[in-house]
Amino acid sequence: MTSRILLADDDNAIRTVLSKALAQEGYEVRATTNVATLSKWVREGEGDLVLSDVYMGDDCVFDALPAMRAARPNLPIIVLSAQSTVATALSASGAGAYDYLPKPFDLEILLATVQRALDSAPDARTRAQASKAAKEEKLPLIGRSAAMQEVYRVMARVAGTDLTVLIEGESGTGKERVARTIHESGRRAAAPFVTVSLAGVASAQIDRDLFGPGGKFEQAKGGTLFLEDLDEMPTDAQTRLAGMLHSDEPNERPNVRIVAAAQRNLAALVRQGSFRQDLFYRLNVVAIRLPPLRDRLDDVDDLARAFLVRVKREGLPEKSIDNAAIERLKAHNFPGNVRELENLLRRAATMSPAQVIGAREISEELGQAAREELVVEEAADGLETAVNRRLAGEFAAASPGLPASGLYDRLLAEVERPLITQALSATRGNQIKAASVLGINRNTLRKKIQTLGIRTGRGD
């Protein structure tokens, strides 16, 4: 079916040029010189795409775009403007335009943008999927996989009780969301849900933060206290917490339900001697193990579409996602789990001009995320962990294919260059001392300096 373009511009020469160029590409064109007529056509359901100048007479198309978007939310709108400033670009984006092109424009770029915009418009199936996602986004937890069904079954059994629950799962799997859902589904739902992180908390601080006047236990009275990061809790603080939870003193045993969470397996930490056994058994009354996203990839479709509904509610552009993009997401390992998926889609919804996010946009976001994560993680994690994640990003970015040949040498150079540079800097360019620090022969060091093109600052 031939697509119809609604063209609005009060410059006769531009209307003529664009009408002919679009017609030669096989489009039907309906042109006008004013915003009022364009708005009327849009309200009446005319056209598959709008191509409009910003100012026509005394009218500004930006004033009409919100009403157009409300009447036709899936209609791509491309704005043209001779006033090519950052303010114009921001106004176009804020008003919901698909894209903004400055005048004078390159005709080939404009035609390519029109085609891309039409290709990105959601079809009936995509709109139906978006409608389903809007309903599911309201659910506290999303996922139909077998792994999540087991989580739901345990939650259903314990929600109406006061049993202590221990939730284990990697970072980003949704432990707090599970804890909050248990609270909101139980008989304490009307009372407070209070969260406290135990990572790095000292014994004295436990007294103040948890059991002191106005502390977390007092704040959560009658409700639920969610203890996060149990596996990061220092041993002395574990001892103090275990003693308090065992206490028979009424003022130290307030009326609260405890739900606790840990990223690492606490039973394994008990065996290693880094977590108190008595505290573990005190908290591990009912255990829920949240699966990482890589073990529930069947849920990526529902999660991705629901997250796009959520970001729209937050004020970001309304977007949908096609099936090719979903398959590209499923090929990713998701070390950051559900949180990584949500943040990735938030970026894609913001940065992509397309109404429908495709595989190309997802691949671009995955590549950018891998590069950004490497900078942060190398500073926070051990080198082996950083390298593993760096490699995971390489293979994910190349999926469904493989990285380019020479990966070993490329990665080795990335590690060797800063290592040798730092050693030389610390020894003020003394290669004998640097070789000693590195534990390699001086001749080997000299060869690597030459091969890697490292400047020593000493002329040698």
C-alpha positions in Angstrom: 0.0 0.0 0.0 1.3 3.5 -0.9 2.1 5.7 2.1 0.7 9.2 2.2 2.8 12.1 3.4 1.3 15.2 4.9 3.6 18.1 3.9 3.3 21.5 5.6 5.5 24.4 4.5 4.6 28.0 3.5 7.6 28.2 1.2 6.4 27.4 -2.3 9.8 26.3 -3.6 10.4 23.9 -0.8 6.8 22.4 -1.1 7.4 21.9 -4.9 10.8 20.3 -4.4 9.7 18.0 -1.6 6.4 17.0 -3.3 8.2 16.0 -6.5 11.0 14.1 -4.6 8.5 12.2 -2.5 6.3 11.4 -5.5 9.3 10.0 -7.3 9.9 7.7 -4.4 6.4 6.4 -4.7 4.6 8.3 -2.0 1.3 10.2 -2.2 1.7 13.8 -1.0 -0.9 16.1 0.4 0.5 19.6 1.0 -0.6 22.7 2.9 0.8 26.1 3.8 -0.6 26.3 7.4 -0.7 24.6 10.8 -4.5 24.6 11.1 -5.1 22.5 7.9 -2.3 20.1 8.9 -3.9 19.6 12.3 -7.3 19.0 10.8 -6.0 16.3 8.4 -4.3 14.6 11.3 -7.4 14.6 13.5 -9.4 13.1 10.5 -7.0 10.2 10.2 -5.2 11.4 7.1 -1.7 10.5 6.3 1.0 8.0 7.4 3.6 10.6 8.2 3.9 14.4 8.8 6.7 16.5 7.3 6.4 20.0 8.6 8.2 23.3 8.8 8.2 24.9 12.3 6.9 28.4 11.5 4.2 29.1 9.0 2.9 32.6 9.1 2.3 33.5 12.8 1.7 29.8 13.8 4.2 27.4 15.3 3.8 23.7 14.6 5.2 22.9 18.1 2.0 24.4 19.6 -0.1 21.9 17.6 2.1 18.8 18.1 0.8 17.7 21.5 -2.8 17.6 20.1 -1.6 15.7 17.1 0.3 13.2 19.2 -2.8 12.8 21.4 -5.0 12.1 18.4 -2.5 9.9 16.5 0.2 8.6 19.0 1.7 6.3 16.4 1.9 8.9 13.6 5.6 9.8 12.8 6.2 13.5 12.7 9.4 15.0 11.1 10.1 18.7 11.7 12.1 20.9 9.4 13.5 24.3 10.5 15.8 27.0 9.2 16.3 28.1 12.8 18.7 25.1 13.5 19.6 25.8 17.1 19.7 23.5 20.1 16.5 25.1 21.4 14.7 24.0 18.2 16.0 20.4 18.5 15.0 20.2 22.1 11.5 21.7 21.3 11.0 19.1 18.6 12.0 16.2 20.8 9.9 17.5 23.8 6.9 17.9 21.6 7.1 14.2 20.5 8.6 14.6 16.9 10.2 11.5 15.4 13.1 13.6 14.2 14.3 17.1 13.5 16.2 18.1 10.3 17.7 21.6 9.8 17.3 23.6 6.7 18.9 23.6 4.2 18.5 19.8 4.2 20.2 17.1 2.2 17.4 15.5 0.1 18.8 12.0 0.3 19.1 12.2 4.1 15.5 13.5 4.3 14.1 10.7 2.1 16.0 8.1 4.1 14.6 9.6 7.4 11.1 9.4 5.9 11.5 5.8 5.0 13.0 4.9 8.4 10.2 6.7 10.1 7.5 4.8 8.1 9.3 1.5 8.7 9.4 2.2 12.5 5.7 2.9 12.8 4.0 0.1 14.8 1.8 -2.4 13.0 -1.4 -3.9 14.4 0.5 -6.7 16.1 2.9 -4.4 17.8 0.1 -2.2 19.1 -1.7 -5.3 20.5 1.5 -6.3 22.3 1.8 -2.8 23.7 -1.7 -3.0 25.0 -1.0 -6.3 26.7 2.2 -4.8 28.2 0.2 -1.9 29.6 -1.9 -4.3 31.6 1.1 -6.4 32.8 3.2 -3.4 33.8 0.7 -2.8 36.7 1.6 -6.2 38.1 4.1 -6.1 41.0 6.2 -8.8 39.3 6.5 -9.8 35.6 7.3 -13.1 34.1 5.7 -16.4 33.0 8.8 -18.7 33.0 8.9 -21.9 35.1 11.5 -20.3 37.4 9.3 -17.4 38.2 6.2 -19.6 38.6 8.0 -21.3 41.5 8.8 -18.0 43.1 5.2 -17.0 42.8 4.1 -20.2 44.5 6.3 -19.7 47.5 5.3 -16.0 47.8 1.6 -17.0 47.8 2.2 -19.5 50.6 4.0 -17.1 52.9 2.3 -13.8 52.1 -0.5 -14.3 54.6 1.8 -15.4 57.4 4.4 -13.7 59.7 7.1 -16.1 58.8 10.6 -14.7 58.3 11.7 -14.9 54.6 15.2 -15.0 53.2 15.4 -13.8 49.5 18.7 -14.7 47.7 19.6 -13.6 44.2 22.1 -11.6 42.2 22.1 -7.9 42.1 19.3 -6.5 39.9 17.0 -9.6 40.1 14.3 -7.7 42.1 14.8 -8.8 45.7 13.3 -5.6 47.2 10.3 -5.8 44.8 9.6 -9.4 45.9 9.9 -8.3 49.6 7.5 -5.4 49.0 5.0 -7.6 47.2 5.0 -10.1 50.1 4.4 -7.2 52.5 1.6 -5.6 50.4 -0.1 -9.0 49.9 -0.2 -9.8 53.6 -2.1 -8.7 56.7 0.5 -6.1 57.5 -0.1 -4.2 54.2 -1.5 -1.1 55.9 1.6 -0.8 58.1 5.0 0.5 57.1 7.5 -1.3 54.9 11.0 -0.1 56.0 14.3 -0.9 54.2 17.7 -0.9 55.8 21.0 -1.9 54.1 23.5 -3.9 56.3 26.5 -3.6 54.0 29.5 -2.5 56.0 27.4 -1.6 59.1 29.4 -1.7 62.4 28.1 -3.3 65.6 27.6 0.1 67.3 25.7 1.4 64.3 23.3 -1.6 64.4 22.2 -0.5 67.9 21.5 3.0 66.7 20.0 2.3 63.3 17.9 -0.7 64.2 17.1 -0.7 67.9 17.7 2.8 69.0 15.0 5.5 69.6 13.4 6.2 66.2 15.4 3.3 64.7 14.2 1.1 61.9 12.5 -1.5 64.1 10.4 1.3 65.7 9.7 2.8 62.2 8.4 -0.6 61.0 6.3 -1.3 64.0 3.3 -3.4 62.9 4.7 -3.8 59.4 7.7 -5.3 57.7 11.4 -4.6 58.1 13.5 -5.5 55.0 17.1 -6.3 55.8 19.2 -5.8 52.6 22.8 -7.0 51.9 23.1 -9.6 54.7 26.1 -11.2 52.9 28.0 -7.9 53.2 27.4 -7.5 56.9 30.6 -7.5 59.1 31.0 -10.4 61.6 30.8 -8.2 64.7 27.5 -6.7 63.4 26.2 -10.2 62.7 26.9 -11.1 66.3 25.0 -8.1 67.6 22.1 -8.7 65.3 21.9 -12.4 66.2 21.8 -11.5 69.9 19.1 -8.9 69.4 16.9 -11.3 67.4 17.3 -13.9 70.1 16.6 -11.5 72.9 13.6 -12.1 75.2 13.4 -8.4 76.1 10.1 -7.0 74.9 11.6 -3.6 73.9 14.2 -5.4 71.8 11.6 -7.6 70.0 9.2 -5.1 68.4 6.1 -6.2 66.5 7.6 -6.5 63.0 7.9 -9.1 60.3 11.4 -9.6 58.9 12.3 -10.2 55.3 16.0 -10.4 54.6 18.0 -10.5 51.3 21.5 -11.5 50.2 23.2 -11.5 46.8 25.4 -14.5 47.7 24.4 -18.0 49.0 24.4 -17.6 52.8 24.6 -21.4 53.4 27.9 -21.4 51.5 29.1 -18.5 53.5 28.3 -20.3 56.7 30.3 -23.3 55.5 33.2 -20.9 54.8 33.0 -19.4 58.2 32.2 -15.9 57.1 28.5 -15.8 58.2 27.2 -16.8 61.6 25.3 -20.1 61.6 22.8 -19.0 64.3 21.9 -15.8 62.4 21.5 -17.8 59.2 19.0 -20.3 60.8 17.2 -17.4 62.5 16.5 -15.7 59.2 16.3 -18.7 56.8 12.8 -19.8 57.8 11.4 -19.7 54.3 13.9 -19.3 51.4 13.2 -17.7 48.0 15.8 -18.0 45.3 15.4 -15.4 42.6 16.7 -16.6 39.2 19.1 -14.4 37.2 17.6 -13.0 34.0 19.9 -15.3 31.9 18.0 -18.3 33.4 14.6 -16.8 32.5 15.1 -15.4 29.0 11.5 -16.3 28.1 10.5 -13.4 30.3 12.5 -10.8 28.4 9.6 -10.2 26.0 7.1 -9.4 28.7 9.6 -7.4 30.8 10.9 -5.3 27.9 7.4 -4.3 26.7 6.3 -3.5 30.3 9.3 -1.4 30.9 8.6 0.7 27.8 5.1 1.4 29.3 6.7 2.4 32.5 9.2 4.8 30.9 6.3 6.5 29.0 4.6 7.0 32.3 7.7 8.7 33.6 7.5 11.2 30.8 9.9 9.6 28.3 8.8 9.2 24.6 6.3 6.5 23.9 8.0 3.6 22.1 7.3 -0.1 21.3 9.8 -2.8 20.4 9.8 -5.3 17.6 10.4 -9.1 17.7 13.9 -8.9 16.2 14.9 -6.6 19.0 13.5 -9.0 21.6 15.5 -11.8 20.0 18.6 -9.6 20.2 18.0 -9.0 23.8 17.6 -12.7 24.5 21.1 -13.3 23.0 22.6 -11.0 25.7 23.9 -12.5 29.0 22.6 -9.6 31.2 25.1 -9.6 34.1 23.1 -6.7 35.5 19.9 -8.8 35.3 16.4 -7.1 35.2 17.8 -3.8 36.3 20.2 -3.8 33.4 17.3 -4.6 31.0 15.2 -1.8 32.3 17.9 0.8 32.2 18.9 -0.3 28.6 15.3 0.2 27.4 15.1 3.6 29.2 18.2 4.7 27.2 16.8 3.3 24.0 13.5 5.0 24.5 15.3 8.3 25.0 18.0 8.2 22.4 16.3 6.4 19.4 14.1 8.5 17.2 12.3 5.4 15.9 8.8 4.8 17.1 9.5 1.1 17.2 12.9 0.0 18.7 14.6 -2.5 16.5 17.5 -4.9 16.7 19.9 -2.2 15.5 19.0 0.2 18.3 19.4 -2.6 20.8 22.8 -3.7 19.5 24.0 0.0 19.7 22.8 0.3 23.3 24.4 -3.0 24.3 27.7 -2.0 22.8 27.6 1.4 24.6 26.5 -0.2 27.9 29.5 -2.7 27.7 31.9 0.2 27.2 30.5 2.3 30.1 30.3 -0.7 32.5 33.9 -1.5 31.9 35.1 1.9 33.1 33.1 1.6 36.4 33.7 -2.1 37.0 37.4 -2.0 36.5 37.6 0.5 39.3 35.3 -1.5 41.6 36.1 -5.2 40.8 39.1 -7.4 40.6 40.9 -7.5 37.3 39.7 -11.0 36.5 36.1 -9.9 37.0 36.6 -6.8 34.8 38.2 -8.9 32.0 35.4 -11.4 32.1 32.8 -8.7 31.7 34.9 -7.0 29.0 34.9 -10.3 27.1 31.2 -10.9 27.7 30.6 -7.4 26.2 32.7 -8.3 23.1 30.9 -11.5 22.4 27.4 -9.9 23.1 28.1 -7.0 20.8 29.1 -9.3 18.0 26.1 -11.7 18.5 24.7 -13.6 16.6 28.2 -13.7 15.0 31.6 -13.8 16.6 34.1 -11.0 17.4 36.6 -10.0 14.7 39.8 -12.1 14.5 42.7 -11.2 16.8 40.7 -10.8 20.0 43.5 -12.4 22.1 46.2 -9.9 20.9 43.7 -6.9 21.2 42.8 -7.7 24.8 46.4 -8.5 25.8 47.5 -5.1 24.4 44.8 -3.4 26.4 46.1 -5.0 29.6 49.8 -4.8 28.9 49.9 -1.2 27.8 48.6 0.4 31.1 50.4 -2.2 33.2 53.8 -1.3 31.7 53.0 2.4 31.5 52.2 2.5 35.3 55.3 0.5 36.2 57.5 2.9 34.2 55.7 5.9 35.7 56.3 4.5 39.3 60.0 3.9 38.6 60.4 7.3 36.8 61.2 5.5 33.5 63.9 3.2 35.0 63.4 0.1 32.9 65.6 -2.1 35.2 63.4 -1.3 38.2 60.2 -1.6 36.1 61.2 -5.0 34.8 61.9 -6.1 38.4 58.4 -4.9 39.5 56.8 -6.7 36.6 58.8 -9.8 37.2 60.0 -10.0 33.6 63.4 -9.8 31.8 64.6 -6.3 30.9 65.0 -7.3 27.2 61.4 -8.6 27.2 60.3 -5.2 28.7 62.2 -3.3 26.0 60.6 -5.4 23.2 57.1 -4.8 24.6 57.7 -1.1 24.9 58.6 -1.0 21.2 55.8 -3.3 20.1 53.1 -1.4 22.1 54.5 2.0 21.1 54.9 3.1 24.8 56.8 6.4 25.3 59.2 6.1 28.2 60.2 9.8 28.5 63.8 8.8 28.7 64.7 8.5 25.0 65.5 4.8 25.4 
